[in-house]
Amino acid sequence: MSKESDNDNHSNQCNPNNDAYWQSRGEDEKPEDCESKEDK
């Protein structure tokens, strides 16, 4: 992977609005019952 791809992947895995975030935590996608920071 290129450095740019690594950075994009890291950013995605740190973003709870991105499916890569949940996939890196063992989920297929964002859970329906998950509340975002904006909802609180």
C-alpha positions as CSV (number, residue, x, y, z in Angstrom):
1,M,0.0,0.0,0.0
2,S,1.1,3.5,-0.6
3,K,1.6,6.0,2.2
4,E,-1.5,7.9,1.1
5,S,-3.6,4.7,1.1
6,D,-2.4,3.9,4.6
7,N,-3.4,7.4,5.8
8,D,-6.8,7.1,4.2
9,N,-7.4,3.7,5.8
10,H,-6.3,5.0,9.2
11,S,-8.6,8.0,8.9
12,N,-11.5,5.8,8.0
13,Q,-10.8,3.4,10.9
14,C,-10.9,6.4,13.3
15,N,-14.2,7.7,11.9
16,P,-17.3,6.2,13.5
17,N,-19.4,7.3,10.5
18,N,-17.3,5.1,8.2
19,D,-17.9,1.3,7.7
20,A,-14.1,0.7,8.0
21,Y,-14.3,1.9,11.6
22,W,-16.8,-0.7,12.5
23,Q,-15.2,-3.4,10.4
24,S,-11.9,-2.9,12.2
25,R,-13.9,-3.5,15.4
26,G,-15.5,-6.8,14.2
27,E,-18.8,-5.4,12.9
28,D,-20.0,-5.6,9.3
29,E,-21.2,-2.0,9.4
30,K,-22.4,0.7,11.8
31,P,-24.9,-0.7,14.2
32,E,-28.4,0.7,13.9
33,D,-28.6,1.4,17.7
34,C,-25.3,3.3,17.7
35,E,-25.7,7.0,18.7
36,S,-23.4,9.5,17.2
37,K,-21.9,12.4,19.2
38,E,-24.3,14.7,17.5
39,D,-27.3,12.8,18.8
40,K,-26.3,13.3,22.5
